[in-house]
Amino acid sequence: AYKYVSELWRKKQSDVMRFLQRVRCWEYRQQPSIVRLTRPTRPDKARRLGFKAKQ
């Protein structure tokens, strides 16, 4: 799954990525200027940097 996500990030012009960016951009505009996220936006990169999901 992480490989698929990292592949998506590499191909930023793909339809899926464009849709994701558009939806996220809209969501971010609806929120206040500073918001603490519960999970990383890029799970593949977060895992590479040492993030572990807590339950």
GUVEXBA-683485 format. One line per field, with one value per residue (C-alpha): residue number from 1; chain; y, x, z. Coordinates in Angstrom, 1 decimal, decimal comma. Example, Ala and Ser with C-alpha at 12.3 -4.5 7.8 and 13.67 -1.06 7.14 Angstrom:
pos: (1 / 2)
unit: (A / A)
north: (-4,5 / -1,1)
east: (12,3 / 13,7)
up: (7,8 / 7,1)
This chain:
pos: (1 / 2 / 3 / 4 / 5 / 6 / 7 / 8 / 9 / 10 / 11 / 12 / 13 / 14 / 15 / 16 / 17 / 18 / 19 / 20 / 21 / 22 / 23 / 24 / 25 / 26 / 27 / 28 / 29 / 30 / 31 / 32 / 33 / 34 / 35 / 36 / 37 / 38 / 39 / 40 / 41 / 42 / 43 / 44 / 45 / 46 / 47 / 48 / 49 / 50 / 51 / 52 / 53 / 54 / 55)
unit: (A / A / A / A / A / A / A / A / A / A / A / A / A / A / A / A / A / A / A / A / A / A / A / A / A / A / A / A / A / A / A / A / A / A / A / A / A / A / A / A / A / A / A / A / A / A / A / A / A / A / A / A / A / A / A)
north: (0,0 / 2,4 / 1,7 / 2,7 / 5,9 / 6,9 / 6,1 / 8,5 / 11,3 / 10,8 / 11,2 / 14,4 / 15,0 / 11,7 / 12,0 / 10,4 / 12,8 / 15,8 / 14,8 / 14,2 / 17,6 / 19,4 / 17,8 / 18,4 / 22,0 / 22,6 / 20,9 / 23,0 / 26,2 / 25,4 / 24,9 / 27,5 / 28,6 / 26,3 / 22,7 / 19,7 / 16,7 / 13,3 / 11,4 / 12,3 / 13,5 / 11,3 / 8,0 / 6,5 / 9,3 / 9,4 / 5,7 / 6,2 / 8,9 / 6,7 / 7,3 / 4,4 / 4,3 / 4,2 / 2,6)
east: (0,0 / 2,8 / 4,4 / 1,1 / 0,9 / 4,5 / 3,9 / 0,9 / 3,0 / 5,5 / 2,9 / 1,3 / -0,6 / -2,6 / -6,4 / -6,4 / -3,8 / -5,5 / -8,8 / -7,1 / -5,3 / -8,6 / -10,5 / -7,8 / -7,3 / -11,1 / -11,0 / -8,0 / -9,8 / -12,7 / -10,6 / -8,9 / -5,4 / -3,6 / -4,9 / -3,3 / -3,6 / -4,4 / -2,5 / 0,1 / -0,9 / 1,8 / 1,8 / 4,6 / 7,0 / 6,1 / 6,8 / 10,2 / 11,0 / 10,0 / 6,3 / 4,4 / 0,6 / -0,8 / -4,2)
up: (0,0 / 0,8 / -2,6 / -4,3 / -2,3 / -3,0 / -6,7 / -6,7 / -5,2 / -7,9 / -10,6 / -9,4 / -12,7 / -12,4 / -12,0 / -8,6 / -7,2 / -8,7 / -7,1 / -3,7 / -3,9 / -4,8 / -1,9 / 0,6 / -0,5 / 0,0 / 3,4 / 4,5 / 3,5 / 5,7 / 8,8 / 11,0 / 10,0 / 12,5 / 12,9 / 14,5 / 12,3 / 13,8 / 11,1 / 8,5 / 5,1 / 3,5 / 5,3 / 3,1 / 3,8 / 7,5 / 7,8 / 6,2 / 8,7 / 11,7 / 12,3 / 13,8 / 14,0 / 17,5 / 18,3)
